[in-house]
Amino acid sequence: MNYKAILAVLLAFAGFSANAQESNTRLITLEEAIITARVQSVDAAVALNELKTSYWSYRTYRADLLPEMNFNATLPSYRKSYSAYQQEDGSYTFVRNNNLQMSGEVSIDQNIWLTGGKLSLNTSIDFLRQLDGHKYNRFMSVPVALTLSQPIFGVNRIKWDRKIEPVRYEEAKARFLSATEDVAISTIDNFFNLLLAKENVSIARQNLENAAKLYEVAKAKRAMGQISENDLLQLELNKLNAQSSMTNCESDYQAAMFKLRSFLDLDESVNLEPVVPEDIPETLITYGDVIEKAHANNYFTKNIRRRQLEAEYSVAKAKGNRREITMFAQIGYTGTADEFRSAYDKLKDNQVLEIGFKIPILDWGKRRGAVKVAESNRDVVKSRLRKEQMDFDQDLFVLVERFNNQQRQLEISLRADTIAQKRYDTNVETFMIGKISTLDLNDSQVSKDESRQAYINQLYRYWYYYYQLRSLTLWDFSRNTGIEADIEKIVMR
């Protein structure tokens, strides 16, 4: 999707002639309506906000793989309390504590995606000031320490995130592009509703003019005895029906205009006049080509892959929870002194190694059952995904057949509309000279009106199917290129 082109068309759409601006009426084509909707409709804003959410979630995941620097401090911690103290004879007494403590630590932490552990490089300083009795200051330094925290046999969350999160983000990007095409489909619905309402107004106006003209002619013929009273009354009734139809069509036209105007987020004072699309991209689409592009580009296939991975992850977590073993190791240096500077002299090595584990001896099959549940859920997901994939391919096949057939239906409908209009014009002239009855005239009028409405409906179906194919394949068949967008630029603007 070329957003520079969108802005250019929008500017062209805004730059109408002075006469059009004075009358506050805008001619609007289908392409202009689609471009406007993609930029400023509420549906487009919703799609953009959903994309931003997915983008920042992915950025958060990427940041979790990078080193992180942290500063932790306690400034200060003051304690004035009593605590129990056991004496040499085994009795207890209470001693008074009155001290001030401060501490600070800077660490660089790095998640290890291969093992799921965390490696940290730390430096810290602790200060203690005794405020009662023999008052003194004490410092403890850890100039450098290397710490490893590593779960053993448990599920490696980071490793699974590296599999799932990129697929989730690709799904979000494809979903956004499909959403922009869905905005186009909604625009097509509103545009053709307005276009059909406009055509109905034109039809009703023409019918009213013809009915009024024929009624005046019929009154003159009746005065000369050339037609019956019944025919005259029928023509008067036609005129009244035409007036009623005109009123209803104008009301429907205003309602359809309000819906399109609201969808495009345009000012309520603007009167939109839709233009019948004339340029039709004639292209023959094969099912094999469409299914290949849909499987490669559509968010549905990425959604299936993500859900498969999430189901496998659930099984891995259930298996990992059967036993918990964690290793903690630290090596470094430490020093203590009564002065800050001296706390970094005569350092001593400092090593810590801890291995903790929790293994159930008797849990009545609870953890084994959790694994079986996760495996069953995974199998259910696989079955559902296979069914969804079959339905997707089947719907795509039907859509391709409908679109290819629609091109021929459009040609037939256009020809029928032309013939019906010519037939009606001929019958009006023939009726004027008294060679056909009012029934034949009414029949040709109904045929003319229905043919015009059928052509607009066939035109709507063509564009509806066309943009549905674009949405499902993310492919522009008229240019034979993929539908793409600079996601980073869209999110940051």
C-alpha positions as CSV (number, residue, x, y, z in Angstrom):
1,M,0.0,0.0,0.0
2,N,1.5,3.3,-1.1
3,Y,0.5,5.9,1.5
4,K,2.1,8.8,-0.4
5,A,-0.3,7.9,-3.2
6,I,-3.2,7.8,-0.8
7,L,-2.4,11.3,0.4
8,A,-2.0,12.6,-3.1
9,V,-5.4,11.2,-4.1
10,L,-6.9,12.7,-0.9
11,L,-5.5,16.1,-1.9
12,A,-7.0,15.7,-5.4
13,F,-10.3,14.6,-3.8
14,A,-10.3,17.8,-1.7
15,G,-9.4,20.1,-4.6
16,F,-12.6,20.3,-6.5
17,S,-13.6,23.1,-8.7
18,A,-14.9,26.4,-7.3
19,N,-18.4,25.7,-8.5
20,A,-18.5,22.4,-6.7
21,Q,-17.3,24.0,-3.5
22,E,-20.0,26.7,-3.8
23,S,-22.7,24.2,-4.1
24,N,-21.1,22.0,-1.4
25,T,-21.6,18.9,-3.6
26,R,-18.8,16.5,-4.2
27,L,-18.5,14.0,-6.9
28,I,-16.9,10.9,-5.4
29,T,-15.6,7.8,-7.1
30,L,-15.3,4.4,-5.6
31,E,-11.5,4.7,-5.5
32,E,-11.6,8.1,-3.7
33,A,-14.1,6.7,-1.2
34,I,-11.9,3.7,-0.4
35,I,-8.8,5.8,0.0
36,T,-10.6,8.2,2.3
37,A,-11.9,5.4,4.4
38,R,-8.5,3.8,4.8
39,V,-7.1,7.1,6.1
40,Q,-9.8,8.5,8.3
41,S,-12.6,6.0,9.0
42,V,-13.2,4.7,12.5
43,D,-12.7,1.1,11.2
44,A,-9.2,2.1,10.0
45,A,-8.4,3.7,13.3
46,V,-9.4,0.5,15.1
47,A,-7.2,-1.5,12.8
48,L,-4.2,0.9,13.4
49,N,-4.6,0.8,17.2
50,E,-4.7,-3.0,17.2
51,L,-1.5,-3.0,15.0
52,K,0.2,-0.6,17.5
53,T,-0.6,-3.0,20.4
54,S,0.9,-5.9,18.6
55,Y,3.9,-3.9,17.5
56,W,4.8,-2.8,21.0
57,S,4.2,-6.3,22.4
58,Y,6.7,-7.6,19.9
59,R,9.2,-4.8,20.7
60,T,8.8,-5.8,24.4
61,Y,9.6,-9.4,23.5
62,R,12.7,-8.3,21.5
63,A,13.9,-6.2,24.4
64,D,13.6,-9.2,26.7
65,L,16.4,-10.9,24.7
66,L,18.8,-8.0,25.2
67,P,21.0,-7.1,28.2
68,E,19.2,-5.1,30.9
69,M,20.9,-2.7,33.3
70,N,19.2,-2.2,36.7
71,F,19.9,-0.1,39.8
72,N,18.4,-1.2,43.1
73,A,18.8,0.8,46.3
74,T,17.5,1.2,49.8
75,L,17.9,4.8,50.9
76,P,17.6,4.5,53.9
77,S,16.3,1.7,56.1
78,Y,16.0,2.8,59.8
79,R,15.1,0.3,62.5
80,K,14.5,0.9,66.2
81,S,13.0,-2.3,67.6
82,Y,13.4,-5.3,69.9
83,S,14.1,-8.8,68.9
84,A,14.4,-12.1,70.7
85,Y,17.9,-13.3,71.6
86,Q,18.9,-16.7,73.0
87,Q,21.6,-16.6,75.7
88,E,24.2,-19.3,76.5
89,D,22.1,-20.9,79.2
90,G,19.3,-21.4,76.7
91,S,17.1,-18.7,78.0
92,Y,15.7,-15.9,75.9
93,T,15.9,-12.2,76.3
94,F,15.1,-9.2,74.2
95,V,17.7,-6.9,72.8
96,R,17.3,-3.5,71.4
97,N,18.2,-2.7,67.8
98,N,18.8,0.8,66.7
99,N,20.5,1.1,63.4
100,L,20.5,2.8,60.0
101,Q,21.2,0.8,56.8
102,M,21.6,1.8,53.2
103,S,22.4,-0.3,50.2
104,G,22.8,0.1,46.5
105,E,23.4,-2.4,43.6
106,V,24.0,-2.1,39.9
107,S,23.5,-5.2,37.8
108,I,23.6,-6.1,34.1
109,D,21.2,-9.0,33.5
110,Q,21.0,-11.2,30.4
111,N,18.4,-13.9,29.7
112,I,20.0,-17.0,28.2
113,W,17.5,-18.1,25.5
114,L,19.3,-21.4,24.9
115,T,18.9,-22.7,28.5
116,G,16.2,-20.4,29.9
117,G,18.4,-19.1,32.7
118,K,19.6,-15.7,33.6
119,L,23.2,-14.4,33.9
120,S,23.9,-11.3,36.0
121,L,27.0,-9.1,36.6
122,N,26.6,-7.3,39.9
123,T,28.4,-4.6,41.9
124,S,27.0,-3.4,45.3
125,I,27.8,-1.5,48.5
126,D,26.1,-1.8,51.9
127,F,26.3,0.6,54.8
128,L,25.4,0.0,58.5
129,R,25.4,2.6,61.2
130,Q,24.8,1.4,64.8
131,L,23.1,4.2,66.8
132,D,23.0,2.7,70.3
133,G,25.7,1.6,72.7
134,H,29.1,1.3,70.9
135,K,28.3,3.4,67.9
136,Y,30.1,2.5,64.7
137,N,29.9,2.5,60.9
138,R,30.4,-0.5,58.8
139,F,30.7,-0.9,55.0
140,M,30.5,-4.1,52.9
141,S,31.4,-4.0,49.2
142,V,31.0,-6.5,46.4
143,P,33.1,-4.9,43.6
144,V,32.1,-7.6,41.2
145,A,30.0,-10.8,41.2
146,L,28.8,-13.1,38.5
147,T,25.5,-14.8,39.2
148,L,23.8,-17.6,37.3
149,S,20.2,-18.7,38.0
150,Q,19.2,-21.7,36.0
151,P,16.1,-23.9,36.0
152,I,16.8,-27.5,35.1
153,F,14.4,-29.8,33.3
154,G,11.7,-27.1,33.4
155,V,10.2,-25.5,30.3
156,N,12.3,-22.9,28.6
157,R,9.9,-19.9,28.3
158,I,12.4,-17.8,26.3
159,K,13.0,-20.5,23.7
160,W,9.3,-21.0,23.2
161,D,8.8,-17.2,22.9
162,R,11.4,-17.1,20.2
163,K,9.2,-19.6,18.2
164,I,5.8,-18.0,19.0
165,E,6.3,-14.3,19.2
166,P,7.7,-13.7,15.6
167,V,4.7,-15.7,14.2
168,R,2.3,-13.7,16.3
169,Y,3.8,-10.4,15.0
170,E,3.6,-11.6,11.4
171,E,0.0,-12.6,12.0
172,A,-0.7,-9.1,13.4
173,K,0.9,-7.4,10.3
174,A,-1.1,-9.6,7.9
175,R,-4.2,-9.0,9.9
176,F,-3.7,-5.2,9.7
177,L,-3.3,-5.4,5.9
178,S,-6.4,-7.5,5.6
179,A,-8.3,-5.1,7.9
180,T,-7.5,-2.2,5.5
181,E,-9.0,-4.3,2.7
182,D,-12.0,-5.0,4.9
183,V,-12.4,-1.3,5.3
184,A,-12.5,-1.1,1.5
185,I,-15.2,-3.8,1.5
186,S,-17.3,-1.8,4.0
187,T,-16.8,1.2,1.9
188,I,-18.1,-0.7,-1.2
189,D,-21.2,-1.6,0.8
190,N,-21.9,2.0,1.7
191,F,-20.9,3.4,-1.7
192,F,-23.1,1.1,-3.7
193,N,-26.0,1.6,-1.4
194,L,-25.7,5.3,-2.1
195,L,-25.2,4.7,-5.8
196,L,-28.2,2.5,-6.0
197,A,-30.3,5.1,-4.1
198,K,-29.0,7.7,-6.5
199,E,-30.0,5.6,-9.5
200,N,-33.4,5.0,-8.0
201,V,-33.9,8.7,-7.6
202,S,-32.9,9.2,-11.3
203,I,-35.3,6.4,-12.3
204,A,-38.1,7.9,-10.2
205,R,-37.5,11.4,-11.6
206,Q,-37.5,10.1,-15.2
207,N,-40.6,8.0,-14.5
208,L,-42.4,11.0,-12.9
209,E,-41.6,13.3,-15.9
210,N,-42.7,10.6,-18.4
211,A,-45.9,9.9,-16.3
212,A,-46.8,13.6,-16.1
213,K,-46.2,14.0,-19.9
214,L,-48.2,10.9,-20.8
215,Y,-51.0,11.9,-18.5
216,E,-51.3,15.3,-20.2
217,V,-51.3,13.7,-23.7
218,A,-53.8,11.1,-22.5
219,K,-56.2,13.9,-21.3
220,A,-56.1,15.4,-24.8
221,K,-56.7,12.0,-26.4
222,R,-59.6,11.3,-24.1
223,A,-61.1,14.6,-25.1
224,M,-60.9,13.5,-28.7
225,G,-62.2,10.0,-27.8
226,Q,-59.1,8.2,-28.8
227,I,-58.5,6.4,-25.5
228,S,-60.9,5.0,-22.9
229,E,-61.6,6.4,-19.5
230,N,-59.9,3.4,-18.0
231,D,-56.6,4.1,-19.8
232,L,-56.8,7.7,-18.6
233,L,-57.3,6.7,-15.0
234,Q,-54.5,4.2,-15.3
235,L,-52.1,6.9,-16.5
236,E,-53.2,9.2,-13.7
237,L,-52.6,6.4,-11.2
238,N,-49.1,6.0,-12.7
239,K,-48.4,9.6,-12.1
240,L,-49.5,9.4,-8.5
241,N,-47.4,6.3,-8.0
242,A,-44.4,8.0,-9.6
243,Q,-44.8,10.9,-7.2
244,S,-44.9,8.6,-4.2
245,S,-41.9,6.6,-5.5
246,M,-39.9,9.8,-6.0
247,T,-40.5,10.9,-2.4
248,N,-39.4,7.5,-1.0
249,C,-36.3,7.3,-3.2
250,E,-35.2,10.8,-2.2
251,S,-35.6,9.8,1.5
252,D,-33.6,6.6,0.9
253,Y,-30.9,8.6,-0.9
254,Q,-30.4,11.0,2.0
255,A,-30.2,8.1,4.5
256,A,-27.6,6.3,2.4
257,M,-25.6,9.5,2.0
258,F,-25.6,10.0,5.8
259,K,-24.2,6.5,6.3
260,L,-21.4,6.9,3.8
261,R,-20.6,10.4,5.0
262,S,-20.4,9.1,8.6
263,F,-18.3,6.1,7.6
264,L,-15.8,8.4,5.8
265,D,-15.9,10.9,8.7
266,L,-16.9,13.8,6.4
267,D,-18.6,17.0,7.3
268,E,-22.4,16.7,7.5
269,S,-22.9,19.7,5.2
270,V,-21.2,17.8,2.3
271,N,-23.5,16.3,-0.3
272,L,-21.9,13.3,-1.9
273,E,-22.7,12.3,-5.5
274,P,-21.3,8.9,-6.3
275,V,-20.0,8.2,-9.8
276,V,-20.7,4.9,-11.5
277,P,-17.4,2.9,-11.7
278,E,-16.5,2.5,-15.4
279,D,-12.9,1.1,-15.3
280,I,-13.2,-2.6,-14.4
281,P,-10.0,-4.6,-13.9
282,E,-10.6,-7.5,-16.2
283,T,-8.5,-10.5,-15.0
284,L,-9.0,-14.2,-14.9
285,I,-8.0,-15.6,-11.5
286,T,-7.2,-19.3,-11.0
287,Y,-7.9,-21.2,-7.8
288,G,-4.4,-22.6,-7.7
289,D,-2.8,-19.1,-7.8
290,V,-5.2,-17.7,-5.2
291,I,-4.8,-20.6,-2.8
292,E,-1.0,-20.3,-3.1
293,K,-1.0,-16.6,-2.3
294,A,-3.6,-16.9,0.5
295,H,-1.5,-19.6,2.2
296,A,1.6,-17.5,1.9
297,N,0.2,-14.1,2.9
298,N,-3.1,-14.4,4.8
299,Y,-3.0,-14.0,8.6
300,F,-5.2,-17.1,8.9
301,T,-2.3,-19.4,8.0
302,K,-0.1,-17.6,10.5
303,N,-2.8,-17.8,13.1
304,I,-3.0,-21.6,12.6
305,R,0.8,-21.9,13.0
306,R,0.7,-19.8,16.2
307,R,-2.1,-21.8,17.8
308,Q,-0.2,-25.0,17.0
309,L,2.9,-23.7,18.7
310,E,0.9,-22.5,21.7
311,A,-0.7,-26.0,22.1
312,E,2.8,-27.6,22.0
313,Y,4.0,-25.0,24.6
314,S,1.1,-26.0,26.9
315,V,2.2,-29.6,26.7
316,A,5.8,-28.7,27.4
317,K,4.8,-26.6,30.5
318,A,2.7,-29.4,31.9
319,K,5.7,-31.8,31.5
320,G,8.1,-29.3,33.0
321,N,5.9,-28.9,36.1
322,R,6.3,-32.5,37.0
323,R,9.5,-31.7,38.8
324,E,11.3,-28.5,39.7
325,I,15.1,-28.2,40.0
326,T,16.8,-24.9,40.1
327,M,20.5,-24.1,40.3
328,F,21.9,-20.8,41.7
329,A,25.6,-20.0,41.5
330,Q,27.6,-16.9,42.3
331,I,31.3,-16.1,42.3
332,G,32.9,-12.8,43.1
333,Y,34.8,-10.8,45.7
334,T,33.7,-9.0,48.8
335,G,35.3,-6.7,51.4
336,T,34.3,-5.1,54.7
337,A,35.7,-2.1,56.7
338,D,34.7,0.8,58.9
339,E,35.4,3.3,56.1
340,F,34.1,3.4,52.5
341,R,37.4,3.4,50.8
342,S,38.8,0.6,53.0
343,A,35.9,-1.6,52.1
344,Y,37.5,-2.2,48.7
345,D,40.9,-3.2,50.1
346,K,41.9,-6.7,51.0
347,L,39.1,-8.3,49.1
348,K,38.1,-11.9,49.8
349,D,36.6,-14.3,47.3
350,N,32.9,-15.1,47.6
351,Q,31.3,-18.2,46.1
352,V,27.7,-19.5,46.5
353,L,26.3,-22.7,45.0
354,E,22.7,-23.7,45.6
355,I,20.7,-26.5,44.0
356,G,17.1,-26.7,45.1
357,F,14.6,-29.2,43.8
358,K,11.0,-30.2,44.3
359,I,10.0,-33.7,43.2
360,P,6.6,-35.1,44.0
361,I,6.6,-38.5,45.7
362,L,2.9,-39.0,45.8
363,D,0.5,-36.7,44.0
364,W,-2.2,-39.2,43.0
365,G,-1.5,-38.7,39.4
366,K,-2.2,-35.0,39.4
367,R,0.8,-33.9,37.4
368,R,0.5,-36.8,35.0
369,G,-3.1,-35.9,34.5
370,A,-2.2,-32.3,33.7
371,V,0.1,-33.6,31.0
372,K,-2.6,-35.8,29.5
373,V,-5.1,-32.9,29.6
374,A,-2.6,-30.7,27.8
375,E,-1.9,-33.4,25.2
376,S,-5.6,-33.9,24.6
377,N,-6.1,-30.2,24.2
378,R,-3.3,-30.1,21.7
379,D,-5.0,-32.9,19.7
380,V,-8.3,-31.0,19.8
381,V,-6.6,-27.9,18.5
382,K,-5.0,-29.8,15.7
383,S,-8.4,-31.3,14.7
384,R,-10.1,-27.9,14.8
385,L,-7.3,-26.3,12.8
386,R,-7.5,-28.9,10.1
387,K,-11.3,-28.3,9.9
388,E,-10.8,-24.6,9.7
389,Q,-8.2,-24.9,7.0
390,M,-10.5,-27.1,4.9
391,D,-13.3,-24.6,5.3
392,F,-11.0,-21.7,4.4
393,D,-9.9,-23.4,1.2
394,Q,-13.4,-24.4,0.3
395,D,-14.7,-20.8,0.8
396,L,-11.8,-19.5,-1.3
397,F,-12.7,-21.9,-4.1
398,V,-16.3,-20.7,-4.1
399,L,-15.2,-17.1,-4.1
400,V,-12.9,-17.6,-7.1
401,E,-15.7,-19.2,-9.0
402,R,-18.1,-16.4,-8.1
403,F,-15.7,-13.7,-9.1
404,N,-14.8,-15.3,-12.5
405,N,-18.5,-15.8,-13.2
406,Q,-19.3,-12.3,-12.1
407,Q,-17.3,-10.7,-15.0
408,R,-19.5,-12.4,-17.5
409,Q,-22.7,-11.6,-15.5
410,L,-21.6,-7.9,-15.5
411,E,-21.3,-7.9,-19.3
412,I,-24.7,-9.5,-19.6
413,S,-26.3,-7.1,-17.2
414,L,-24.8,-4.0,-18.9
415,R,-26.2,-5.2,-22.2
416,A,-29.6,-5.9,-20.7
417,D,-29.7,-2.4,-19.2
418,T,-28.9,-0.8,-22.5
419,I,-31.6,-2.9,-24.3
420,A,-34.3,-2.2,-21.7
421,Q,-33.7,1.5,-21.8
422,K,-33.9,1.6,-25.6
423,R,-37.1,-0.5,-25.5
424,Y,-38.7,1.9,-23.0
425,D,-37.8,5.0,-25.0
426,T,-39.3,3.3,-28.1
427,N,-42.5,2.3,-26.3
428,V,-43.0,5.9,-25.0
429,E,-42.8,7.2,-28.6
430,T,-45.1,4.4,-29.8
431,F,-47.6,5.1,-27.1
432,M,-47.7,8.7,-28.0
433,I,-49.0,7.8,-31.4
434,G,-51.5,5.3,-29.9
435,K,-50.0,2.0,-31.2
436,I,-49.5,0.3,-27.8
437,S,-51.5,0.1,-24.6
438,T,-50.7,1.4,-21.1
439,L,-50.0,-2.2,-20.0
440,D,-47.2,-2.6,-22.6
441,L,-45.8,0.8,-21.6
442,N,-45.9,-0.1,-17.9
443,D,-44.2,-3.5,-18.6
444,S,-41.3,-1.8,-20.5
445,Q,-40.9,0.7,-17.7
446,V,-40.7,-2.0,-15.0
447,S,-38.2,-3.9,-17.2
448,K,-36.1,-0.8,-17.6
449,D,-36.0,0.0,-13.9
450,E,-35.2,-3.6,-12.9
451,S,-32.5,-3.8,-15.5
452,R,-30.8,-0.7,-14.3
453,Q,-31.0,-1.8,-10.6
454,A,-29.7,-5.3,-11.6
455,Y,-26.7,-3.7,-13.3
456,I,-25.8,-1.7,-10.2
457,N,-26.1,-4.8,-8.1
458,Q,-23.9,-6.8,-10.4
459,L,-21.4,-4.1,-10.4
460,Y,-21.5,-4.1,-6.6
461,R,-21.0,-7.9,-6.5
462,Y,-18.0,-7.6,-8.8
463,W,-16.2,-5.1,-6.6
464,Y,-17.2,-6.9,-3.4
465,Y,-15.7,-10.2,-4.7
466,Y,-12.6,-8.5,-6.0
467,Y,-11.8,-6.9,-2.7
468,Q,-12.6,-10.0,-0.8
469,L,-9.9,-11.8,-2.9
470,R,-7.5,-8.9,-2.1
471,S,-8.2,-9.2,1.6
472,L,-7.7,-13.0,1.7
473,T,-4.6,-13.1,-0.5
474,L,-3.1,-9.7,0.2
475,W,-2.4,-9.4,-3.5
476,D,-3.3,-6.7,-6.0
477,F,-4.4,-8.6,-9.0
478,S,-4.7,-5.5,-11.2
479,R,-1.0,-4.7,-10.7
480,N,0.1,-8.3,-10.0
481,T,2.0,-7.2,-6.9
482,G,1.7,-7.9,-3.2
483,I,-0.1,-5.6,-0.8
484,E,2.5,-4.3,1.6
485,A,3.1,-1.4,4.0
486,D,5.9,0.1,6.0
487,I,4.7,-1.0,9.4
488,E,7.3,0.8,11.3
489,K,6.5,4.1,9.6
490,I,2.7,3.6,10.1
491,V,3.1,2.9,13.8
492,M,5.4,5.8,14.5
493,R,3.5,8.5,12.6
